[in-house]
Amino acid sequence: MLISRSFLFVPADSERKLARGLESGADALILDLEDSVAAANRPTARKLARAFLEAHGADKMARYVRINPLGSGLALDDLAATVAGRPDGILLPKCVPDDVRTLDHYLSAFEAAAGHEVGATRIIAIATETAEAVFALGHYAGTSPRLEAITWGAEDLSACIGGNNRTLDGAYDGPYQLARSLCLLAAAAAGVAALDTIYTDFRDPEGLKTECASARRSGFTGKMAIHPAQLATINETFSTSAADRDWAERVIAAFAAQPDAGTLALDGKMIDKPHLVLARRLLGLPPG
């Protein structure tokens, strides 16, 4: 299960921002070859991303590469330039489940060509950026053992629909609430982590805090970021608190003491097997 809480997008064509990303406090960096890079800068971005990957291993933070969509005609060049640098994973935009299967095959070929362990490069799917993709969210289970998370995107989806993703009071409008909820369910059905999308106003810390808290309560395990100023809030919100850890440890201990019990009493409340599953998830353990 994915353990990173914060994923910071960094334009791969900016040496300055790449360097700042190392000191940002992010759990993971996303070296972006897609939306934040102008077409003329793509060759430079690929070279800088490869150099960054080779210079900075996964010991400090996880390193992902957001490639261009498979249907863009650019993805194979992105992969050819970066997979040999041993990224921890690939962020796949504007995808449907079959794209994950295709990417799995591409990665195997590039890993083998580079003499690397086949299967080591993971995949995070951005699974709601088109209307078609939203209707396919229930079909990610079994697409690839590389798949470790599913996330969603409101900005590209609103561009696809031709509307604003926020209501006048600032909440997500109906189609985007639906995409968010289906992303969460799709990740659960596939047995992978669910990551919340970016909060675009990096000058609104209270709005970010509220959105992070809501995402954590819903079941998301981490969040994407577009600015280093957002990382402290994301990391704090998606960390397991001492109180949550204590509760989880006591739930696990209670069921360990009575392994044949279906329900138990703890702190004056009834707990059952779903509580045990949740407790194990809070501690980063497999469901059981």
C-alpha positions as CSV (number, residue, x, y, z in Angstrom):
1,M,0.0,0.0,0.0
2,L,1.2,3.5,-0.9
3,I,2.5,5.3,2.2
4,S,3.3,8.8,0.8
5,R,1.0,11.6,2.0
6,S,2.1,14.5,-0.2
7,F,2.9,14.5,-4.0
8,L,4.4,17.8,-5.3
9,F,4.2,18.6,-9.0
10,V,7.4,20.1,-10.3
11,P,7.9,21.2,-14.0
12,A,10.6,19.0,-15.3
13,D,12.0,21.8,-17.5
14,S,12.9,24.0,-14.5
15,E,16.3,23.2,-12.8
16,R,15.5,25.7,-10.1
17,K,12.1,24.2,-9.2
18,L,13.6,20.7,-9.3
19,A,16.2,21.7,-6.8
20,R,13.7,23.4,-4.6
21,G,11.6,20.2,-4.7
22,L,14.3,18.3,-2.9
23,E,14.1,20.6,0.1
24,S,10.3,21.0,0.0
25,G,9.3,18.4,2.6
26,A,7.2,16.5,0.1
27,D,7.0,12.7,0.5
28,A,7.1,12.4,-3.3
29,L,8.0,14.6,-6.3
30,I,6.1,14.3,-9.6
31,L,8.5,15.4,-12.4
32,D,6.0,16.8,-14.8
33,L,6.4,16.3,-18.5
34,E,2.8,17.1,-19.4
35,D,0.7,20.2,-18.6
36,S,3.3,22.4,-17.0
37,V,5.8,22.0,-19.8
38,A,5.5,23.9,-23.1
39,A,5.8,21.8,-26.3
40,A,9.1,23.5,-27.2
41,N,10.6,22.6,-23.9
42,R,9.7,18.9,-23.8
43,P,13.2,17.7,-25.0
44,T,14.8,19.7,-22.3
45,A,12.3,18.5,-19.7
46,R,13.0,14.9,-20.5
47,K,16.8,15.4,-20.3
48,L,16.5,17.2,-16.9
49,A,14.1,14.6,-15.6
50,R,16.5,11.8,-16.5
51,A,19.4,13.7,-14.9
52,F,17.4,14.4,-11.7
53,L,16.4,10.7,-11.4
54,E,20.0,9.6,-11.8
55,A,21.4,12.1,-9.3
56,H,18.8,11.7,-6.6
57,G,17.6,8.2,-5.6
58,A,14.5,7.1,-3.7
59,D,16.3,7.3,-0.3
60,K,15.1,10.9,0.4
61,M,11.7,10.9,-1.3
62,A,9.7,9.0,-3.9
63,R,10.1,10.2,-7.5
64,Y,7.4,9.9,-10.1
65,V,7.2,11.1,-13.7
66,R,4.0,12.4,-15.2
67,I,4.2,11.4,-18.8
68,N,1.9,12.7,-21.5
69,P,-1.3,10.6,-22.3
70,L,-0.8,7.4,-24.2
71,G,-2.9,8.7,-27.1
72,S,-0.8,11.9,-27.5
73,G,2.0,10.4,-29.5
74,L,4.5,11.7,-26.8
75,A,4.3,9.0,-24.1
76,L,6.8,6.6,-25.6
77,D,9.4,9.3,-25.9
78,D,8.7,10.3,-22.3
79,L,9.2,6.7,-21.2
80,A,12.3,6.2,-23.3
81,A,13.9,9.2,-21.7
82,T,13.1,8.5,-18.1
83,V,12.5,4.8,-17.3
84,A,16.3,4.1,-17.4
85,G,16.7,6.6,-14.6
86,R,14.7,4.3,-12.3
87,P,11.7,6.4,-11.3
88,D,9.6,5.0,-8.5
89,G,6.6,5.3,-10.6
90,I,4.7,6.8,-13.6
91,L,1.7,9.1,-13.2
92,L,-0.6,8.3,-16.1
93,P,-2.9,11.1,-17.1
94,K,-6.2,11.1,-19.0
95,C,-6.4,7.3,-18.8
96,V,-8.9,4.5,-18.9
97,P,-8.2,1.0,-17.5
98,D,-6.9,-0.4,-20.8
99,D,-4.2,2.3,-20.7
100,V,-2.9,0.9,-17.5
101,R,-2.5,-2.5,-19.1
102,T,-0.7,-0.9,-22.1
103,L,1.6,1.1,-19.9
104,D,2.5,-2.1,-18.0
105,H,3.7,-3.7,-21.2
106,Y,5.6,-0.5,-22.2
107,L,7.3,-0.4,-18.8
108,S,8.3,-4.0,-18.9
109,A,10.0,-3.4,-22.3
110,F,11.9,-0.3,-21.2
111,E,12.9,-1.9,-17.9
112,A,14.3,-5.0,-19.6
113,A,16.1,-2.8,-22.2
114,A,17.8,-0.9,-19.4
115,G,18.7,-4.0,-17.5
116,H,16.5,-3.2,-14.6
117,E,14.1,-5.4,-12.5
118,V,11.0,-5.9,-14.6
119,G,7.9,-4.8,-12.6
120,A,9.7,-2.3,-10.3
121,T,8.1,0.8,-11.8
122,R,4.7,1.5,-10.2
123,I,1.7,3.3,-11.8
124,I,-0.6,5.9,-10.4
125,A,-3.7,6.5,-12.7
126,I,-5.3,9.9,-13.0
127,A,-8.6,8.3,-13.8
128,T,-11.3,11.1,-14.1
129,E,-9.9,13.6,-16.6
130,T,-12.4,12.8,-19.3
131,A,-16.1,12.0,-19.3
132,E,-15.3,8.5,-20.8
133,A,-12.8,7.8,-18.0
134,V,-15.4,8.5,-15.3
135,F,-17.7,5.8,-16.7
136,A,-14.8,3.3,-16.6
137,L,-13.8,3.8,-13.0
138,G,-15.1,0.4,-11.9
139,H,-12.7,-1.6,-14.0
140,Y,-9.2,-1.0,-12.6
141,A,-9.1,-4.1,-10.5
142,G,-6.7,-6.6,-12.1
143,T,-5.3,-4.2,-14.7
144,S,-1.7,-4.4,-13.5
145,P,0.2,-5.4,-10.4
146,R,2.1,-2.2,-10.8
147,L,-1.0,-0.1,-10.0
148,E,-0.6,1.4,-6.6
149,A,-3.0,4.3,-6.5
150,I,-5.8,6.1,-8.3
151,T,-6.3,9.8,-8.2
152,W,-8.7,12.2,-9.8
153,G,-8.5,15.5,-11.6
154,A,-11.2,18.3,-11.6
155,E,-9.4,20.8,-13.9
156,D,-9.2,18.6,-17.0
157,L,-12.6,17.2,-16.4
158,S,-14.2,20.7,-16.3
159,A,-12.4,21.6,-19.5
160,C,-13.8,18.4,-21.1
161,I,-17.3,19.2,-19.9
162,G,-17.1,22.9,-20.6
163,G,-18.0,24.1,-17.2
164,N,-16.7,25.3,-13.9
165,N,-15.9,22.6,-11.3
166,R,-16.9,24.8,-8.4
167,T,-20.2,26.2,-7.3
168,L,-20.7,29.9,-6.4
169,D,-20.0,29.0,-2.7
170,G,-16.8,27.3,-3.5
171,A,-17.8,23.6,-3.2
172,Y,-17.3,21.1,-5.9
173,D,-20.2,21.0,-8.3
174,G,-22.2,17.8,-8.8
175,P,-20.2,16.0,-11.6
176,Y,-17.0,16.6,-9.8
177,Q,-18.3,15.4,-6.4
178,L,-19.4,12.3,-8.4
179,A,-15.9,11.9,-9.9
180,R,-14.2,12.2,-6.5
181,S,-16.5,9.7,-4.9
182,L,-16.1,7.2,-7.7
183,C,-12.3,7.6,-7.6
184,L,-12.4,6.6,-3.9
185,L,-14.6,3.6,-4.6
186,A,-12.5,2.6,-7.7
187,A,-9.4,2.6,-5.6
188,A,-11.0,0.5,-2.9
189,A,-12.4,-2.0,-5.5
190,A,-8.9,-2.3,-7.0
191,G,-7.2,-2.7,-3.6
192,V,-5.0,0.4,-4.1
193,A,-4.6,3.8,-2.4
194,A,-6.8,6.8,-3.3
195,L,-5.2,10.2,-3.7
196,D,-7.1,13.4,-3.6
197,T,-6.6,16.0,-6.3
198,I,-4.8,19.3,-6.1
199,Y,-6.2,22.4,-4.3
200,T,-5.5,25.1,-6.8
201,D,-5.4,28.2,-4.6
202,F,-2.1,27.9,-2.8
203,R,-2.7,31.3,-1.0
204,D,-5.7,29.9,0.8
205,P,-4.3,27.7,3.7
206,E,-7.7,27.4,5.5
207,G,-9.4,26.2,2.4
208,L,-6.7,23.6,1.9
209,K,-6.9,22.5,5.5
210,T,-10.7,22.0,5.2
211,E,-10.4,20.1,1.9
212,C,-7.6,17.9,3.3
213,A,-9.6,17.0,6.4
214,S,-12.6,16.2,4.3
215,A,-10.5,13.9,2.0
216,R,-8.9,12.1,5.0
217,R,-12.3,11.5,6.6
218,S,-13.6,10.1,3.3
219,G,-10.8,7.6,3.0
220,F,-8.1,9.3,0.8
221,T,-4.6,8.5,2.0
222,G,-2.8,11.5,0.5
223,K,-3.1,14.5,-1.7
224,M,-1.4,16.2,-4.7
225,A,0.1,19.6,-4.3
226,I,1.1,22.4,-6.7
227,H,3.1,24.5,-4.3
228,P,5.6,23.8,-1.5
229,A,3.5,26.0,0.9
230,Q,0.8,23.3,0.8
231,L,2.9,20.4,2.0
232,A,3.0,21.0,5.8
233,T,-0.8,20.9,5.9
234,I,-1.1,17.9,3.7
235,N,1.5,15.9,5.6
236,E,0.0,16.8,9.0
237,T,-3.6,16.0,8.0
238,F,-2.7,12.6,6.4
239,S,-0.5,11.4,9.2
240,T,-1.9,8.9,11.7
241,S,-2.4,10.8,14.9
242,A,-1.2,9.3,18.3
243,A,-4.9,8.9,19.3
244,D,-5.7,7.0,16.0
245,R,-2.6,4.8,16.5
246,D,-3.6,4.0,20.0
247,W,-7.1,3.1,19.1
248,A,-5.9,0.9,16.2
249,E,-3.4,-0.9,18.3
250,R,-6.1,-1.6,21.0
251,V,-8.5,-2.9,18.4
252,I,-5.9,-5.3,17.0
253,A,-5.0,-6.4,20.4
254,A,-8.6,-7.0,21.4
255,F,-9.2,-9.3,18.4
256,A,-5.9,-11.0,18.8
257,A,-7.0,-11.9,22.4
258,Q,-10.3,-13.3,21.2
259,P,-9.7,-14.5,17.6
260,D,-13.0,-16.4,17.3
261,A,-15.1,-13.3,18.3
262,G,-17.2,-11.6,15.7
263,T,-17.9,-8.5,17.8
264,L,-16.2,-7.1,20.9
265,A,-16.7,-4.2,23.3
266,L,-14.1,-1.4,23.4
267,D,-14.4,1.9,25.2
268,G,-18.1,1.2,25.7
269,K,-18.7,0.7,22.0
270,M,-19.2,-2.4,19.9
271,I,-16.5,-3.1,17.3
272,D,-16.5,-5.8,14.6
273,K,-14.4,-7.0,11.7
274,P,-14.7,-3.8,9.7
275,H,-13.2,-1.9,12.6
276,L,-10.3,-4.4,12.6
277,V,-9.7,-3.8,8.9
278,L,-9.7,0.0,9.4
279,A,-7.3,-0.4,12.4
280,R,-4.9,-2.3,10.3
281,R,-5.1,0.2,7.5
282,L,-4.3,3.0,9.9
283,L,-1.1,1.2,10.9
284,G,-0.1,0.6,7.3
285,L,-0.9,-3.1,7.6
286,P,-2.6,-5.3,5.0
287,P,-6.3,-5.8,5.7
288,G,-5.8,-9.3,7.1
